[in-house]
Amino acid sequence: MDREPPSRTGSKPSAVGVFPATTRFLSNPLMGGAESDWSPVHEAAVNGRLLTLRNLIGQGWGVNITTADCVSPLHEACLGGHASCVSILLKHGAQVDGVTTDWHTPLFNACVSGSQDCVKLLLEYGASPHPACDLASPIHEAAKRGHVECIESIVAHGGDIDYHISRLGTPLYLACQNMQIACVRKLLQSGANVNRGRDLEAPLHAVARASSGELANLLMDFGADTQAKNAEGKRPLDLLSPDDPLFHLFLQRKEPPSLMQLCRLRVRKCFGIQQHHKINGLLLPDELKNFLLHL
């Protein structure tokens, strides 16, 4: 079904199917690497018009036509979350790691839209899990927006679950900062470092600033250090006022963890990052395996 295209970098039509007077089309559509302000291929890709896209490619339109901002039809199809269009563009040689002037890759755009199908297709065609520039990191964008499935696919294809960017920190830190509980849980279950955030600021500091008891409990269940100090020498507790309910939660959790909790943390550490699913293969009762997996 046709719909209004989402916001994007670069020129765009003033209305669906209507091109502005300033649009410059290619004089030779076979020049797939040439530049155009906006093309019918972009229009079909962003609106998910698969049949139109097939016809245009069949007529000789190149799949790597870019706008002045280096936006390709593949960027647009990913931003719209149109996996069928992404598939046909890739099959016809679309550049899987093309970069816009804002450093956006198709994979970054797919993480913006939250389309796991698009993310999988791009990775299967060799898309790099990590960006050429830290200004647009796919896994961070997925964590910020709460797109759990996108994170799963990136990590499964070799993405660093603790990938650190100086201005953003780790995906876990960004997920905590944006209160994306499902993403926080998935990252922790997959082996993310619970204490690695942004420089000296731990994820628990971000949770304290957001005053989220649910996230605080979750992080502490995974072994978060309540005594960790940020660049100002403050613990997460120091960021709270005494009348904040989270302040009392920190006091309650100040006692040493139970033996069961220590054993769980130790077992998980022995399995290592991205290997926790192997706990299911242990000869243990399901209840105990679920405890180890935090299920």
N, C-alpha and C positions, 0 to 999 in steps of 0.2 A: 504494500500500500504506500503511495506517495505521501510524503510529509515534508514539512518545512525543514531544511537542513540545519543542524546545530551550528553554534558559533564556531568560527575557525579562524586561523591565520590566513590572510590573503584576500584577494578579491572574491566576490560572490555575486550571484544573480540577485536582482532586486526582488524577484518573486520566483516561486517554483516554476521552472520551465521558461522563464523570460529572462533574456540576457540584456544587460545594460548597453547603452549605445557605445560605451567606450571599450567594449569587449573586442579583443584582437584575436581572431582565430588563425591557426597556422595555414599558410598558403599551401603547404605540403604536409598532410596529416601523417605521411609515412615517416616523417622525421620525429621519431619517438623521444629523442632527448631534447627536443626544442622547447622553447618557452612560450607560454600563452597566458594571458590574464585569467581566462576561465574557458574551459572547453566543454563540449557536450559529454566527453568522457568523465570529467569531474562531476558534472551534473547527474549523470546516470549513477555514478559510484556513490555519491553522498546520499542519494535517495533510494538506493537499493534496487534500481531498475535493471535487473539481470538481463532480460531479453534485449533491452536497448543497448546495454553494454556489450553484449555478444555481437549485435549487429554493427555497432561502431567499430569494434575490433576487426570484424570481418570486412568492413569497408576500408580498412587500412589505417585507422587511427592508432597511434602509438600509445602504449600503456604507461610510458614514462614521461608524458607531457607534464611540465611543471609550470606553476604560476611564477610571477616575479619573486614571490616569497618562498620558492622551491617546494610548494605544496603539490604533491602528486595525487592522481586518482586513488592510489592505494591509501594514502593518508586519509582521504575523505571517506573511503569505504570503511576504514577502521574506526574513524570517529563516529560514523553512523551505526557501527556494530553490524554491518552487513556481511556476514561470513561467506555467503555464496558469491558476492561480488569480489571479496578479497581472494577467494579461491581462483576465480577465473583470471584475475589480474596477475596473480602469482604464476599461474600455469603459462601465461603468455609473456613472462619475463619481467614482471614489475620488480623494481629494486627494493628488496626487502628491508634494507637498512638506510633508505633515503632519509636525508636530514633537511628540515626546513630552516629558514633563517632564525627561528626561535629554538633550534636544536630539537625539535620534535621529530621522533621517528614514528613509523607506522605502529610499532609495538607500544610506544607511549600513548598514542591516540587510542589504541585498543584498550589500554588500561583506563583511560579516561571514560570510555563508553562502558567499560565493565564486561566486554564480550569475551568470555572464555574461549569460544569457538574461534574468534579472530586471533586471539593470543596463541592458541595451539597451532593454527595454520602458519602463522608467522615464524614461530619457533621451529616448526617442522621444516620450513624452507630456509632455515639457517639464520634467523634473526638473532642478533647479539642480545643476551639478557640484560647487559649493562650498556649504558649510553656512552657515546663518544664525548659527551659533555655532561657534567653533573647538574646542569640547569634543567634537565628533563629526564629524570630517572623513572622508568616504567614501574619497578617494584615499589618505589616510594609513592608514586601516584596512586597505585592500586591500594596501598595501605592507608593512604589519606582518605580515600573515597569508600573504603570498606568492601572492596572487591576481593573477597577471599579466594574465589576460584582462580582468578588471574594470578594471585600470589602463588598458589599451589602449582600452576603450570610453569611459571618462571623458575621456581625452585627445582621442580622436577627436571628441567632442562639445563641445570647447572648454575642457576642464579644464586648469588651469595645472599643468604637469608639475613646476614648481619652487615650488608653493604652499607658503608658509612659515607655520608656526604657532610662536609663541614657545616653547611648552613642548615641542614635538615636533621642530621643525625642518622640513626638506623631506621629501617622500616618499622620496627617495634616502637621506637620512641615517637615516630610520627603518628602511628596508629593510636598510641596512648594520648597524645596531644589532641587528636581529633575525636577522641572518645569512640573509636571503632572497636567495640568489645569483641565482636566475632573475629575480626582480623587479629587482635591481640591474642586471643585464645589459640587461633590456628598457628600463628607464628611461634608461640611458646610451645605448643604441642609438637611442632616440627623441629624444635631444638634451638630456637633463637636465644641468644645470650640475654638473660633477663636483666642484667645489670649494665648492658652497653646501650648508651643513649646518644646524646650529642655532646661530644667532648667530655667534660666531667659531670655533666647533667645526666642523671640516670632516668630511665623510664618512670621510676617511682616518684621522682621529682615532678615530672610532667603530670602524673596522676594526682599528686598532692595539690598542684596548682589548679587542677580541674575539679578537685574535691569529689572524686568518684570512689565511693566505698567499694563498689563491685570490682572495679579495676584494681584497686589497692589489694583487696583480698586475693584476686587472681594472681597478681605479680608475686605476692608474698608466698602463695602456695607453690609457686615455681622457684622459690628460693631468693627472692629479691632482698638485697642488703638494705635494711632499714637505717643503717648507720652511715651509708654512703654520703660523702660530702661533695657539693658542687664547687664551682670556682670561687664562690663567696664563702666557702667553708660551712655551708648550711646543709643539714640533713633534711629529708622530706618532712619530718615532723616540725622542723623549725619554720617551714613555710605556712604553717597553719595557725589559726588563732585558737586559744584554749576552748572556746565555745563551739568550735566546728566539730560535728559528730565524727569526722575522720580523725581528728586529733585523739579522741578516746579510743578509736579503733587501733591506731598505732601503739598506744599505750598497752592495750590488751594483747597485741601481737609482739610485744617487746620481749616476752619470755623466750627462752631457748626453744627451738622447734622440737616436736615429739620425736621419739625414736622411729616411728613409722614414717614420718615426713623425711627424716634424715636418710632412711633407707631408700625411699622413693627417689630422692634427689641423687643419691649415689648410683643407683641402678641406671637411671636415665643418663647420667654423665658417662657411665661406662659404654653405653650404646653410641653416644656421640651424635653430632648434628645430622639430621635427615635420616637417621637409622632407627628412630623410635618405633616405627611400624613393625619392626622385627620382634618387638615385645609380644606381639600376638602369637608368635611361634614358640614361646616358652611353654614348658609343661607345667602350667599353673592354672588354678581355677580362674574362670572368667572374671569373677569379682576382683581378684587380686590384679589381674592384667588391666582391668579398667581403672583400678586405683593407680597403677604405675603410669597409665596413659592419660590420666586426668580426665577420664570420660564420665 
